[in-house]
């Protein structure tokens, strides 16, 4: 990302009520980035799922722990980072949410949904602990294509 990127940093307490706040912030960032309604919905859902995972699975709903979010708006893309203070996990070991054995489970779809809604997903284990999800949404691809074709 370049020097002209706009960055929004947010720190939330580990409380599931803060998922709504995270979504509201996501909507405002998307509006400022010029997202279309589909992009805004998709980013909002990815933020929703990743913050729930950070609070519930990462921080074990511990109110003494926090969730850090960062939104980076760059040329044609929005990068969202969500980090918890938990022990970390291996995304490769997350069960396939649409496999026959898992399709009726009431949880376990967060990573699947994030992958569907975002263009990139990386998970890293930062030094010092926790898990950081890095999600990228390429923006306005339909509008850019239409403008180029005109």
Secondary structure, 3 states (H helix, E strand, C coil): CCCCCEEEEEEEECCCCHHHHHHHHHHHHHHHHCCCHHHHHHHHHHHHHHHHHHHHHHCCCCCCCEEEEEEEEECCEEEEEEECCCCCCCHHHCCCCCCCCCCCCCCCCHHHHHHHHCCEEEEECCCCCCCEEEEEEECCHHHHHHHHHC
